[in-house]
Amino acid sequence: MKRVLRFFFLSDLRINLSYPLRMGILYWLVALSLLVLSYTVLKSQISDSHLVLRLLKELFIYELVLGFILFLITSIYAVVSSSDYRKIQRFADEIAKGNFEFNPELSPIADKDLISMKESLNKLRKSLIISRELLKKRSEKI
């Protein structure tokens, strides 16, 4: 079940690919649902089926243009966002290696949760620096 859910939600893909794909799929599911609903409503109100199909074709073209613009925006966001995720991962890796000098700067559009993770890692980094200094002082006394 877990594998099916991970596959369904594209969880095993890199975020800069999975995020735009998720948004694109969601957009097209909503857009196609609206087209079907539009067809149903128009068909019941207008007897000329050629007119209904022409209207739907025009709606579809507008949805294609809007979909492309939205996909472009989410792709740009995903690239910026994924770099923030990589910075946080590298920050944790550097702390684990004992490199307490590394302190990455996140983008201005970083998610609130990422900023919170960075703050927590920063607190951990400061705590480890203090612990290391105390250990040094203790070992010097001995």
Secondary structure, 3 states (H helix, E strand, C coil): CHHHHHHHCCCCCCHHHHHHHHHHHHHHHHHHHHHHHHHHHHHHHCCCHHHHHHHHHHHHHHHHHHHHHHHHHHHHHHHHHHHHHHHHHHHHHHHHHCCCCCCCCCCCCCCHHHHHHHHHHHHHHHHHHHHHHHHHHHHHHC
